[in-house]
């Protein structure tokens, strides 16, 4: 199983399935014993053998080994003949990258890559190095220059990743080349920097906005686009509280835009520099689906990315030649770059270079920096780590005798350590450490092996031996030791842990799309935050259409989260979504409003005499938040702000619908003489902000233009509109009074309880006071049935009557209105008669408020009976709309009804109202087809 590549866990499962009583430690011991029995050499010897095999495989293969100051192998560089040929053909571009965790020694794989004729990446050098440093990079670059001595001067562009810290080494060795940072690594590195706790914690949604801005800046196509995105990033960091990240970005990245911003790369030299000629006859414009390109007719070069980078005729040139019928083949083969025509076979000989080089570190010319002394705590931690390793190995020994022997050996070593003694068990290692290979190279750079010594050691030859004809292999080199490979098993680990992709909820592409949509919304709204937008609208009070346009930039996000259940929390330091330029779905927002607790309720009333200083100090550190699973956490103020924006959007939509109805529904219902008046009213509605107060009414927040929007069909008339009608009547007719609202309920239960209070004592006392006033003839009392249906009671003082009216004339509502009227009668109006008002009748489900308002107008003013049929109701709605807006009623003429005069019908004597017992016996239910909204 080990030979087949099976893992230890699979071997353990296999043994358990075949009834083997083993544990995981037994499997580890078996694997360890098998490895020691099979491997005849260690990793150092195996690495040296691989280098020898690599050098012997092809005379044009080049390898290099560098030794560190500690005598360990620091750099191993390998370049094949094919790699050298590929860089010789495409030597303008070089990509450098380091891969982490390539082996168990934590050595990094440094890769140099170029681009082949197919536009694909091809490796031109592989280097195995210790932790990425200047010294290691210098050795790898020196080997690269030695492997490609003729083409190194043609290098113009080097692409690196931000994790490669030794950029200055590349700049020093390649002064004529321009260094670029890979876009992928720029985005990844800035994302890692943004997530550091030094800049503060932010929510995932705010973090996605920062990442989207970084992505947009990386791929900016112009300086204006970059500056705009950079300003957006600055504002976003200020709003979400990570100003430190912006300061870091401004200091370290804005100063090097040439390395990572897309629009800065447009004029870079590619495989062939594209220059436009001054003759217009040789240039044509080729238009694509989204942009146009410039095509030269003399050499068929285009300014598209493919033609510039690959130096090949693009499909724009082929399409133009086909359309215009240019003589010759469709593909202009004579304009193909020579690198794609010649060197297609590896027949050309490479320049002869030294096949193997060994750089032995020698401290004669350099003085290493002294290492800092370890503290006692650091020495203790290292000692504990070493003893734990020894204890783990001792615990795995099953043989008792072997365990005792090893334990005695460890104790003897402990005695030596206690006496500050070191057992000299490896004397030969000290001799090997003093051995070295003599070389004539500069000691300041480290000792270099001579070619003859290396060839004699590894029995290899380079491509230059045939021409030189030297007999260096037969000469006595005088070297007594071998070239040794010594890998460091304690190399520092580098790189981040593997990313858990299962934790990614929304893809980065979707986040960027949402961010772009919100950015467009901000431009439409003219503000960057919801709070600023709402404040600007309330201050400027624009027209209805302008308000709707600016509010259209506020989108509804998380539409699929209507069924989520929000939770109310009060944490100390919550991670909040700070820059939400959207609102939640209506159902989810209503659920959030329900979980928010109310302050100063009956159960938690604020006591004036209580000292709340201590209690306030305990709770002021807590923050009222609403957490929605899968979305994030919002402040209470944010939820309330969302609700205010949603209410304004709904109100504006009602205003737009009202303006449309005035022109399409109200205008045709009136005579031609009123059409100009209707248009004037419609223009006034469109030009007025919804929250502006209506002139002529008390200056209260309830009497805004928004209450007018509910006088149109299909919308339930609000209590503010009913009260506004009563206020208009009280102002115009001193004999009228408004008593207030009564919250009524329909009931099906029969009860003999006559002490039930159907009307609040405050309203009842107000009615008694108003009836007793001199000059008062009419008292209005609207009945609100659970925000579902309107009824009313009108008290006529001079006639000594209490009229109750239900527009639907249905039993449950009529019985409740009758009960309230009788309650008022027995509560102080005993000499009044209770009379049922059954005309006019409502024929739809949402006009009850309009009928009640007109009942008040008819009872409080000398207006004759009106036709409230289906055909005249739009006119009555406009008249009510106009009366609420201006306080004036349009001239009204009595309307003849079929079978008699409505005015005579209204003035005729009504029979007394039926008793309560008779009403209870009816037990009439509300028909399901007449449900009122």
C-alpha positions in Angstrom: 0.0 0.0 0.0 2.9 2.4 0.7 4.4 1.6 -2.7 1.0 2.5 -4.3 0.9 5.9 -2.5 -1.6 5.1 0.2 -1.9 7.4 3.1 -1.5 6.3 6.8 -5.2 6.8 7.4 -6.1 4.4 4.6 -3.7 1.8 5.9 -5.2 2.2 9.4 -8.7 1.7 8.0 -7.6 -1.3 6.0 -6.1 -3.0 9.1 -9.2 -2.4 11.2 -11.4 -3.9 8.4 -9.2 -7.1 8.5 -9.6 -7.5 12.2 -6.2 -6.2 13.2 -6.1 -4.8 16.7 -3.9 -1.7 16.0 -3.9 2.0 16.9 -2.7 4.9 14.8 0.6 4.9 16.6 1.3 1.4 15.4 0.7 2.4 11.8 3.1 5.3 12.2 5.8 3.0 13.5 5.2 0.6 10.6 5.5 3.4 8.0 8.6 4.7 9.7 10.3 1.3 9.8 9.4 0.7 6.1 10.9 4.1 5.1 14.1 3.4 7.0 14.4 -0.1 5.4 13.8 1.1 1.9 15.8 4.3 1.8 19.5 3.7 1.5 20.5 7.3 1.5 19.2 10.5 3.1 17.6 13.5 1.4 20.9 15.3 1.1 22.5 12.5 -0.9 19.4 12.0 -3.0 19.4 15.7 -3.9 23.0 15.6 -4.9 22.3 12.5 -7.1 19.5 14.3 -8.8 21.7 17.3 -9.6 24.3 15.0 -11.1 21.7 13.2 -13.1 20.3 16.5 -14.3 23.7 17.7 -15.5 24.5 14.5 -17.2 21.2 14.3 -19.1 22.1 17.2 -21.5 25.4 19.0 -21.9 23.5 22.3 -22.2 21.7 21.9 -18.9 22.9 24.4 -16.3 22.8 24.0 -12.6 24.0 26.0 -9.6 24.3 25.4 -5.8 25.0 28.1 -3.2 26.0 27.5 0.4 24.9 29.7 3.3 27.1 30.9 6.2 25.9 28.0 8.4 27.2 25.5 5.8 23.7 24.6 4.6 22.4 24.6 1.0 20.6 27.9 0.5 19.9 28.0 -3.3 19.6 25.2 -5.9 19.0 26.5 -9.4 18.3 24.4 -12.5 17.9 25.4 -16.1 17.4 23.0 -19.0 18.4 23.5 -22.6 14.7 23.9 -23.6 14.3 26.6 -21.0 17.2 28.5 -22.3 16.0 28.3 -25.9 12.5 29.5 -24.9 13.9 32.6 -23.2 16.1 33.2 -26.1 13.0 33.5 -28.4 10.8 35.4 -26.0 13.1 37.5 -23.8 11.1 40.7 -23.5 8.9 39.5 -20.6 9.8 37.7 -17.4 7.4 36.6 -14.7 8.8 35.8 -11.2 6.9 34.0 -8.5 7.6 32.1 -5.3 5.6 29.0 -4.3 5.4 28.0 -0.7 5.2 24.6 1.0 6.7 22.7 -1.9 8.5 20.2 0.4 8.8 19.2 4.0 11.9 21.2 4.4 9.9 24.5 3.8 12.1 25.5 0.9 10.4 27.8 -1.5 10.2 27.2 -5.3 11.3 30.3 -7.1 10.1 30.1 -10.7 11.1 32.3 -13.6 8.6 32.2 -16.5 8.3 33.6 -20.0 5.6 33.4 -22.7 5.7 31.0 -25.6 4.4 31.4 -29.2 0.9 30.3 -28.1 0.6 33.0 -25.4 1.1 30.4 -22.7 3.5 30.6 -19.8 6.7 28.5 -20.0 9.2 28.0 -17.2 12.7 29.3 -18.0 14.4 28.6 -14.6 13.6 26.7 -11.3 15.3 27.7 -8.1 14.9 26.0 -4.7 15.6 28.6 -2.0 15.4 29.1 1.7 13.2 31.9 3.1 12.9 34.7 0.5 15.8 37.1 1.0 18.2 39.4 -0.8 21.0 37.0 -0.6 19.0 34.1 -2.1 17.5 36.3 -4.8 21.0 37.5 -5.8 22.2 34.0 -6.3 19.1 32.9 -8.3 19.4 36.0 -10.6 23.2 35.4 -11.0 22.5 31.9 -12.3 19.7 33.3 -14.6 22.2 35.7 -16.1 24.8 33.1 -16.5 22.4 30.7 -18.2 21.2 33.4 -20.8 24.2 35.7 -21.4 23.1 36.9 -24.9 19.4 37.7 -24.3 19.5 39.2 -20.9 19.8 42.7 -22.2 16.5 42.4 -24.2 14.5 42.0 -21.0 12.0 45.0 -20.7 9.2 43.9 -18.4 9.3 41.9 -15.2 6.0 40.8 -13.5 6.3 39.8 -9.8 3.9 39.2 -7.0 3.6 41.4 -3.9 4.7 38.6 -1.7 8.1 38.8 -3.4 9.7 41.3 -1.1 13.0 41.5 -2.9 11.8 43.8 -5.7 14.7 46.1 -5.1 17.1 43.3 -6.0 15.4 42.9 -9.4 15.5 46.6 -10.0 19.3 46.6 -9.2 20.1 43.7 -11.5 17.7 44.8 -14.3 17.8 48.6 -14.4 16.4 48.8 -18.0 13.4 46.6 -17.2 10.1 47.9 -15.7 8.7 46.0 -12.8 5.0 45.2 -12.6 3.0 43.6 -9.8 0.6 40.8 -10.8 -3.0 41.9 -10.5 -4.1 38.7 -8.8 -1.5 39.2 -6.1 -2.3 42.9 -5.6 -5.9 42.0 -4.9 -5.0 39.1 -2.7 -2.4 41.1 -0.7 -4.6 44.1 -0.1 -7.4 41.8 1.0 -5.1 40.3 3.5 -3.9 43.7 4.7 -7.5 44.9 5.0 -8.4 41.9 7.2 -5.6 42.6 9.7 -6.9 43.4 13.2 -4.6 46.5 13.4 -7.0 48.4 11.2 -10.1 47.3 13.1 -12.9 44.8 12.7 -15.5 45.4 9.9 -18.4 43.3 8.7 -18.2 41.0 5.7 -20.4 43.3 3.6 -18.3 46.3 4.2 -15.2 44.3 3.5 -16.7 43.2 0.2 -17.1 46.9 -0.8 -13.4 47.6 0.0 -12.4 44.6 -2.1 -14.6 45.7 -4.9 -13.0 49.2 -4.9 -9.5 47.6 -4.9 -10.5 45.5 -7.9 -11.9 48.5 -9.7 -8.7 50.5 -9.1 -6.5 47.7 -10.3 -8.4 47.5 -13.6 -8.9 51.3 -14.0 -8.8 52.2 -17.7 -8.1 55.9 -17.2 -6.7 58.4 -14.7 -10.1 59.9 -14.1 -11.5 56.5 -13.3 -8.7 55.7 -10.9 -9.0 59.1 -9.1 -12.8 58.6 -8.7 -12.4 55.1 -7.3 -9.6 56.2 -5.0 -11.8 59.0 -3.6 -14.6 56.5 -3.1 -12.2 54.2 -1.2 -11.2 57.1 1.1 -14.8 58.0 1.8 -15.7 54.3 2.5 -12.8 53.8 4.9 -13.9 56.9 6.8 -17.5 55.8 7.0 -16.7 52.3 8.2 -13.9 53.3 10.6 -10.7 51.9 9.0 -8.9 55.2 8.3 -5.6 53.3 9.1 -6.1 51.1 6.0 -6.5 54.2 3.8 -3.4 55.8 5.3 -1.4 52.6 4.6 -2.8 52.4 1.1 -2.1 56.1 0.3 1.4 55.8 1.6 2.5 52.5 0.1 0.4 52.1 -3.1 -0.5 55.4 -4.5 3.1 56.2 -5.0 3.7 53.2 -7.2 0.7 53.2 -9.6 3.0 52.4 -12.5 3.5 48.9 -11.2 -0.1 47.7 -10.7 -2.8 50.0 -12.3 -4.0 48.9 -15.6 -4.1 52.2 -17.4 -0.5 52.8 -16.6 0.5 49.7 -18.6 -1.0 50.8 -21.9 2.3 52.2 -23.3 4.5 49.4 -22.1 6.9 47.8 -24.7 5.6 44.4 -25.7 7.0 41.8 -28.1 7.1 44.5 -30.8 6.6 48.3 -30.3 3.5 49.6 -32.1 3.9 53.1 -33.5 1.3 54.9 -35.6 2.4 56.5 -38.9 1.4 60.0 -40.1 -0.1 58.9 -43.4 -3.8 58.6 -43.1 -4.1 56.4 -46.2 -2.2 53.6 -44.4 -4.6 53.6 -41.3 -8.2 52.4 -41.1 -10.6 52.2 -38.3 -12.1 48.8 -37.5 -15.2 48.8 -35.3 -16.1 46.0 -33.0 -19.1 45.4 -30.8 -17.9 47.6 -28.0 -14.9 49.6 -29.2 -12.9 50.4 -32.3 -9.4 49.6 -33.3 -6.7 51.1 -35.5 -5.3 48.9 -38.3 -2.2 49.7 -40.3 -2.2 48.6 -43.9 1.5 48.6 -44.5 2.5 45.9 -42.0 -1.1 44.8 -40.9 -0.5 45.7 -37.2 -3.5 46.5 -35.0 -3.7 48.3 -31.7 -5.6 45.4 -30.1 -4.1 43.5 -27.2 -3.5 40.3 -29.2 -1.6 42.0 -32.0 0.5 44.2 -29.7 1.5 41.5 -27.3 1.9 38.5 -29.7 3.3 40.4 -32.8 0.9 38.3 -35.0 -1.8 39.3 -37.5 -5.1 39.6 -35.6 -8.6 38.7 -36.7 -9.3 42.4 -37.4 -6.6 42.3 -40.2 -8.0 39.0 -41.5 -11.6 40.3 -41.5 -10.5 43.5 -43.3 -8.5 41.7 -46.0 -11.5 39.4 -46.6 -14.0 42.2 -46.8 -11.9 44.4 -49.1 -10.7 41.6 -51.2 -7.0 42.3 -50.7 -4.7 40.3 -53.0 -2.9 37.4 -51.5 -3.8 35.0 -48.7 -6.2 36.1 -45.9 -3.4 35.7 -43.4 -0.4 38.0 -44.2 2.3 35.5 -43.6 5.0 38.0 -44.6 4.1 40.2 -41.6 4.6 37.4 -39.1 7.4 38.0 -36.6 10.6 36.0 -37.2 10.4 34.3 -33.8 7.3 32.4 -34.9 9.0 31.3 -38.1 12.6 30.4 -37.2 13.8 28.6 -34.1 10.8 26.3 -34.2 13.2 23.4 -33.8 16.0 23.1 -31.2 18.7 22.9 -33.8 20.5 26.2 -33.0 23.3 25.8 -30.6 23.3 27.8 -27.4 26.1 29.8 -26.1 28.5 27.7 -24.1 28.5 28.4 -20.4 29.7 26.7 -17.3 27.5 23.7 -16.8 27.7 23.5 -13.0 28.7 26.1 -10.4 29.1 25.8 -6.6 29.1 28.9 -4.4 30.7 28.0 -1.1 30.2 30.6 1.6 33.4 32.0 3.1 33.4 34.6 5.7 36.7 36.2 4.8 35.2 39.1 2.9 32.0 39.4 4.8 31.1 39.6 8.5 27.7 38.1 9.4 25.6 40.1 11.7 25.7 38.8 15.2 22.5 36.9 16.2 20.7 38.3 19.2 21.0 36.4 22.5 18.0 34.4 23.6 16.3 35.2 26.8 15.8 32.7 29.6 12.1 32.3 28.6 13.0 31.6 25.0 15.7 29.1 26.0 13.2 27.4 28.2 10.6 27.1 25.4 13.2 25.6 23.1 14.3 23.1 25.7 10.7 22.1 26.5 10.0 21.6 22.8 13.0 19.3 22.4 12.2 17.2 25.5 8.6 16.8 24.2 9.9 15.4 21.0 12.1 13.0 22.9 9.3 12.0 25.2 7.0 11.2 22.2 9.5 9.0 20.7 10.2 7.1 23.9 6.4 6.6 24.5 6.2 4.8 21.1 8.8 2.1 22.1 6.9 -1.1 22.9 9.9 -3.2 24.0 10.5 -2.7 27.7 14.3 -3.4 27.5 14.8 -1.0 24.7 12.8 1.6 26.5 14.9 1.2 29.6 18.1 1.4 27.6 17.0 4.6 25.8 15.8 6.1 29.0 19.1 5.4 30.7 20.9 7.0 27.7 18.7 10.1 28.0 19.4 10.4 31.7 23.1 10.1 31.0 22.8 13.0 28.6 20.9 14.9 31.2 23.9 14.5 33.6 26.2 15.7 30.9 24.1 18.8 30.4 23.9 19.4 34.1 27.7 19.3 34.2 28.0 21.5 31.1 29.6 18.6 29.1 29.1 17.5 25.5 29.7 13.9 24.5 32.1 13.7 21.5 30.2 11.1 19.6 30.7 12.5 16.1 34.3 13.4 15.8 34.4 12.8 12.1 31.8 15.5 11.5 34.1 18.1 12.9 36.7 17.0 10.4 34.3 17.2 7.5 33.2 20.7 8.6 36.9 21.9 8.4 37.2 20.5 4.9 36.6 22.7 1.8 37.3 23.0 -1.8 39.9 25.5 -2.8 39.0 28.0 -5.5 40.5 31.1 -7.1 37.3 33.1 -7.0 36.8 36.4 -5.2 36.5 35.7 -1.5 34.1 38.5 -1.0 31.6 36.7 -3.1 32.2 33.3 -1.6 34.4 30.5 -2.9 33.6 29.2 -6.4 34.5 25.7 -7.6 36.7 25.5 -10.6 35.2 23.9 -13.7 37.8 21.1 -13.8 37.2 20.2 -10.2 33.4 19.9 -10.7 33.8 17.8 -13.9 36.3 15.6 -12.1 34.0 15.2 -9.2 30.7 14.5 -11.1 32.3 13.0 -14.3 30.4 15.4 -16.5 31.4 17.8 -19.3 30.0 21.0 -20.8 29.3 22.0 -24.3 32.6 23.9 -24.5 34.9 21.0 -24.0 34.8 20.0 -27.6 36.1 23.4 -28.9 38.6 24.1 -26.2 40.2 20.7 -26.2 41.7 21.2 -22.8 42.9 18.3 -20.8 41.7 19.6 -17.4 40.1 16.3 -16.6 43.5 14.6 -16.4 45.1 17.3 -14.3 45.5 16.9 -10.6 43.0 19.1 -8.9 44.1 18.6 -5.4 40.7 18.5 -3.9 40.2 16.0 -1.1 36.5 16.4 -0.3 33.2 16.0 -2.1 30.6 18.6 -3.0 27.9 18.1 -0.3 24.2 19.0 -0.2 23.0 19.8 3.2 19.3 20.8 3.5 18.1 22.7 6.5 15.3 20.8 8.2 14.3 23.8 10.4 13.6 26.3 7.7 11.0 28.9 8.7 7.5 28.2 7.4 6.1 30.9 5.1 2.8 31.4 3.4 -0.8 31.6 4.7 -2.9 28.6 5.7 -5.1 27.0 3.1 -8.3 29.0 2.5 -11.5 27.3 3.4 -13.7 28.0 0.4 -16.8 26.5 2.1 -17.0 29.7 4.3 -17.5 31.9 1.2 -21.2 32.8 1.2 -21.3 35.0 -1.9 -18.9 35.0 -4.7 -16.6 38.0 -5.2 -18.1 38.6 -8.7 -21.6 39.0 -7.3 -20.2 41.3 -4.6 -18.6 43.5 -7.2 -21.8 43.6 -9.2 -23.7 44.7 -6.1 -21.1 47.3 -5.4 -21.3 48.7 -8.9 -25.1 48.9 -8.6 -24.8 50.8 -5.3 -22.3 53.2 -6.8 -24.7 54.0 -9.6 -27.4 54.4 -7.0 -25.2 56.9 -5.0 -24.7 58.9 -8.2 -28.4 59.0 -8.9 -29.2 59.9 -5.3 -26.5 62.6 -5.1 -25.4 61.4 -1.7 -23.2 58.6 -0.4 -25.2 57.6 2.7 -28.9 57.1 3.4 -28.8 59.5 6.3 -27.4 62.3 4.1 -29.9 61.5 1.3 -32.9 61.7 3.7 -31.6 64.9 5.3 -31.0 66.5 1.9 -34.5 65.6 0.7 -36.1 67.0 3.8 -34.1 70.2 3.5 -34.4 70.8 -0.2 -38.0 69.5 -0.6 -37.7 68.8 -4.3 -40.6 68.0 -6.6 -42.3 64.7 -6.6 -40.6 63.4 -9.7 -37.2 64.6 -8.6 -37.7 62.9 -5.2 -38.7 59.7 -6.9 -35.6 59.9 -9.2 -33.2 60.3 -6.3 -34.9 57.6 -4.3 -34.6 55.2 -7.2 -30.9 54.9 -6.4 -31.8 53.2 -3.1 -32.2 49.5 -4.0 -33.8 46.7 -2.0 -31.2 44.0 -1.1 -31.6 40.5 0.3 -34.9 39.9 -1.4 -34.7 36.2 -0.6 -34.5 36.8 3.1 -38.1 37.6 3.8 -38.6 34.6 6.0 -35.5 35.1 8.2 -36.1 35.8 11.9 -34.1 38.7 13.2 -32.8 38.7 16.8 -32.5 41.7 19.1 -29.1 41.8 20.9 -27.2 44.3 23.0 -23.4 43.4 22.6 -20.6 45.6 23.8 -18.5 45.7 20.6 -20.6 44.5 17.7 -19.3 44.1 14.2 -21.8 46.2 12.3 -22.6 46.9 8.6 -21.8 50.5 8.6 -22.1 51.5 4.9 -25.4 50.1 3.8 -26.8 52.1 0.9 -29.9 50.0 0.5 -33.0 49.0 2.4 -34.2 45.6 3.5 -37.3 43.8 2.0 -40.6 45.1 3.6 -41.4 41.8 5.4 -38.0 41.5 6.9 -38.0 45.2 7.9 -41.3 44.8 9.6 -39.9 41.8 11.5 -36.9 43.9 12.6 -39.2 46.7 13.8 -41.2 44.2 15.8 -38.2 42.8 17.7 -37.0 46.3 18.7 -38.2 47.0 22.3 -40.2 50.1 23.1 -39.0 52.6 25.8 -41.0 54.0 28.6 -43.9 51.5 28.3 -46.3 50.7 31.1 -44.1 47.8 32.3 -40.9 49.8 32.1 -42.1 53.3 32.9 -39.5 56.0 33.7 -39.7 57.2 37.3 -38.9 60.9 37.8 -37.7 60.4 41.4 -35.5 57.4 40.7 -31.7 57.9 40.4 -30.8 56.4 37.1 -27.2 57.5 37.0 -25.9 54.0 38.0 -28.2 52.2 35.7 -27.3 54.4 32.8 -23.6 53.9 33.3 -24.1 50.1 33.1 -26.2 50.2 29.9 -24.6 53.0 28.0 -21.8 50.7 26.9 -24.3 48.3 25.3 -25.5 48.8 21.8 -29.0 48.0 20.6 -28.6 45.9 17.5 -30.6 43.6 15.3 -28.8 40.5 14.0 -30.0 38.8 10.9 -28.4 35.4 10.3 -26.7 35.3 6.9 -26.9 39.0 6.4 -25.2 40.8 9.3 -25.8 43.1 12.3 -27.5 46.5 12.1 -27.9 49.3 14.7 -31.3 50.3 15.9 -30.8 53.7 14.2 -30.0 51.9 10.9 -33.2 49.9 11.0 -35.3 53.0 11.8 -33.5 54.8 9.0 -34.3 52.0 6.6 -38.0 52.3 7.6 -38.0 56.0 7.1 -36.6 55.6 3.6 -39.0 52.9 2.8 -42.0 55.0 4.0 -40.8 58.0 1.9 -40.5 55.7 -1.2 -44.0 54.3 -0.6 -45.4 57.8 -0.1 -43.7 59.2 -3.2 -45.2 56.3 -5.2 -48.6 57.1 -3.8 -48.1 60.7 -4.9 -47.2 59.6 -8.4 -50.3 57.4 -8.6 -52.4 60.3 -7.2 -51.0 62.7 -9.9 -51.8 60.1 -12.6 -55.3 59.6 -11.3 -56.1 63.3 -11.2 -55.3 63.5 -14.9 -56.8 60.2 -16.0 -59.6 59.6 -13.5 -60.6 62.8 -11.9 -60.4 65.1 -14.9 -62.9 63.1 -17.1 -65.4 62.9 -14.3 -65.8 66.7 -14.1 -67.4 69.2 -16.6 -65.1 70.9 -19.1 -65.1 74.1 -17.1 -63.2 72.4 -14.2 -60.5 70.8 -16.4 -58.0 73.7 -16.0 -58.6 73.5 -12.2 -57.8 69.8 -12.2 -54.6 70.3 -14.2 -53.6 73.1 -11.8 -54.2 70.8 -8.8 -52.2 68.0 -10.5 -49.3 70.3 -11.1 -49.4 71.5 -7.5 -49.3 67.9 -6.3 -46.4 67.1 -8.6 -44.4 70.2 -7.6 -44.8 69.7 -3.9 -42.7 67.6 -1.6 -44.8 64.9 0.1 -43.9 66.1 3.7 -44.8 69.7 3.1 -47.6 70.9 5.4 -51.0 71.7 3.8 -51.9 75.4 4.2 -55.0 76.3 6.1 -54.8 73.3 8.5 -53.1 73.2 11.9 -49.3 73.1 11.6 -49.0 69.5 12.7 -47.0 66.7 11.1 -50.2 64.8 10.4 -51.5 67.4 7.9 -49.0 66.9 5.1 -49.5 66.6 1.4 -49.1 62.8 1.7 -52.6 62.5 3.3 -54.0 63.7 0.0 -52.6 60.8 -1.9 -55.0 58.5 0.0 -58.1 60.1 -1.5 -57.6 58.2 -4.8 -59.4 54.9 -5.5 -58.0 51.6 -4.1 -56.5 53.2 -0.9 -57.9 53.2 2.6 -58.4 56.8 3.9 -56.2 57.4 6.9 -57.3 58.9 10.2 -55.3 62.0 9.4 -57.5 62.6 6.4 -60.7 62.1 8.4 -59.5 64.5 11.0 -58.5 67.0 8.4 -62.0 67.0 7.0 -63.4 67.6 10.5 -60.9 70.4 11.1 -61.9 72.0 7.9 -65.6 71.8 8.9 -64.9 73.1 12.4 -63.0 76.1 10.9 -65.6 76.9 8.3 -68.7 76.2 10.4 -68.5 77.3 14.1 -71.5 75.0 15.0 -69.4 71.9 14.3 -67.1 70.1 16.7 -64.8 67.1 16.5 -64.9 64.7 19.5 -62.0 62.4 18.6 -61.6 58.8 17.4 -63.1 55.7 18.9 -61.4 52.3 18.3 -64.3 49.9 17.8 -64.4 46.2 17.5 -67.0 43.8 16.1 -68.1 41.0 18.4 -70.1 37.8 18.0 -70.5 37.0 21.6 -73.8 37.6 23.4 -73.2 39.2 26.8 -75.4 40.8 29.4 -72.5 43.0 30.7 -73.9 46.5 30.5 -70.9 48.0 32.4 -68.5 47.6 29.4 -66.9 50.9 28.5 -67.2 51.2 24.7 -66.0 54.9 24.6 -63.0 56.2 26.4 -63.8 58.5 29.3 -61.8 61.4 27.8 -63.8 61.2 24.6 -67.1 60.8 26.5 -66.4 63.8 28.7 -65.4 65.9 25.6 -68.7 65.0 23.9 -70.7 66.1 27.0 -68.8 69.4 27.1 -69.3 70.1 23.4 -73.0 69.2 23.5 -73.4 71.7 26.4 -71.7 74.5 24.5 -74.0 77.2 23.1 -74.2 77.4 19.3 -73.0 73.8 18.8 -75.2 71.8 16.5 -73.1 68.9 15.1 -70.5 66.7 16.8 -68.4 64.3 14.7 -67.3 60.9 16.1 -65.4 58.6 13.6 -65.3 54.9 14.5 -62.2 53.0 13.4 -62.6 49.2 13.3 -59.1 47.9 13.7 -57.7 50.0 10.8 -59.9 47.9 8.6 -63.2 49.8 8.2 -64.7 53.2 8.9 -68.1 54.0 10.5 -69.2 57.2 12.2 -71.6 58.7 14.7 -73.0 62.2 14.2 -74.7 63.9 17.1 -77.3 66.6 16.1 -77.7 68.8 19.2 -80.7 70.8 18.0 -82.6 67.8 16.7 -81.7 65.7 19.7 -80.6 62.8 17.6 -77.6 60.4 17.5 -77.1 59.2 13.9 -74.9 56.1 13.4 -73.7 55.2 9.9 -72.1 52.1 8.4 -71.3 52.6 4.7 -71.5 48.8 4.1 -74.7 48.5 6.1 -73.5 45.1 7.5 -74.7 43.6 10.7 -71.4 43.3 12.7 -70.3 46.9 12.0 -73.9 48.3 12.4 -74.4 46.5 15.7 -71.1 47.8 17.1 -72.0 51.4 16.0 -75.5 51.0 17.5 -74.0 49.8 20.8 -71.7 52.8 20.9 -74.6 55.2 20.1 -76.7 53.6 22.9 -73.7 53.8 25.2 -73.5 57.6 24.6 -77.3 57.8 25.1 -77.2 56.2 28.5 -74.0 58.1 29.5 -75.5 61.6 29.4 -77.6 62.0 26.3 -80.7 60.2 27.6 -83.1 62.6 25.9 -81.5 61.9 22.5 -82.9 59.5 19.9 -80.6 56.9 18.2 -81.3 56.9 14.5 -79.8 54.6 11.8 -78.4 56.3 8.7 -78.6 53.8 5.8 -77.9 56.0 2.8 -75.6 56.2 0.8 -74.3 52.6 0.5 -70.7 51.7 -0.3 -70.3 49.4 -3.3 -66.5 48.7 -3.2 -64.1 47.6 -0.5 -61.9 50.7 0.0 -64.1 53.7 -0.1 -65.5 53.6 3.4 -63.4 56.6 4.5 -64.7 58.7 1.6 -68.3 57.9 2.4 -67.8 58.8 6.1 -66.1 62.1 5.1 -69.0 63.0 2.9 -71.5 62.1 5.6 -69.7 64.6 7.9 -69.8 67.2 5.1 -73.5 66.6 4.5 -74.4 66.7 8.2 -72.3 69.7 9.0 -73.0 71.9 6.0 -76.1 72.9 4.0 -75.0 70.7 1.1 -78.0 68.9 -0.5 -78.1 65.2 -1.0 -75.5 63.9 -3.5 -75.2 61.0 -5.8 -72.6 58.6 -4.5 -73.0 55.9 -7.2 -70.3 54.1 -9.0 -70.3 56.6 -11.9 -70.1 59.8 -9.8 -67.8 58.5 -7.1 -64.6 59.7 -9.0 -66.0 63.2 -8.9 -66.8 63.0 -5.2 -63.2 61.9 -4.6 -61.8 64.9 -6.5 -64.2 67.2 -4.6 -63.0 65.7 -1.3 -59.3 66.0 -2.5 -59.9 69.6 -3.4 -61.6 70.4 -0.1 -58.7 68.8 1.9 -56.2 70.9 -0.1 -57.9 74.3 -0.2 -60.9 74.1 2.2 -63.4 75.0 -0.5 -66.2 72.9 -1.9 -66.9 73.0 -5.6 -70.4 74.2 -6.5 -72.8 71.3 -6.1 -76.2 70.9 -7.7 -78.8 68.4 -6.3 -78.9 65.2 -8.3 -82.2 63.5 -9.1 -82.2 59.8 -8.2 -84.3 57.1 -9.8 -87.7 56.9 -8.1 -87.6 60.1 -6.2 -85.6 63.1 -4.9 -82.6 62.2 -2.8 -83.0 65.5 -0.9 -86.6 64.6 0.0 -85.5 61.2 1.0 -82.9 62.6 3.3 -85.3 65.0 5.0 -88.1 62.5 5.6 -88.6 61.3 9.1 -86.6 58.1 9.9 -88.2 55.4 12.0 -86.7 54.8 15.5 -83.7 52.6 15.7 -84.4 49.0 16.6 -83.6 47.9 20.1 -80.5 46.1 21.0 -82.4 42.8 21.5 -83.8 43.0 18.0 -80.3 43.7 16.6 -78.8 40.7 18.4 -81.4 38.4 17.0 -80.4 39.2 13.5 -76.9 37.7 13.9 -75.9 38.8 10.5 -72.3 38.0 9.4 -70.1 39.9 7.0 -70.4 38.3 3.5 -67.0 37.2 2.3 -67.5 39.0 -1.0 -67.7 42.4 0.8 -64.5 42.4 2.7 -63.4 46.0 3.3 -59.7 46.9 3.2 
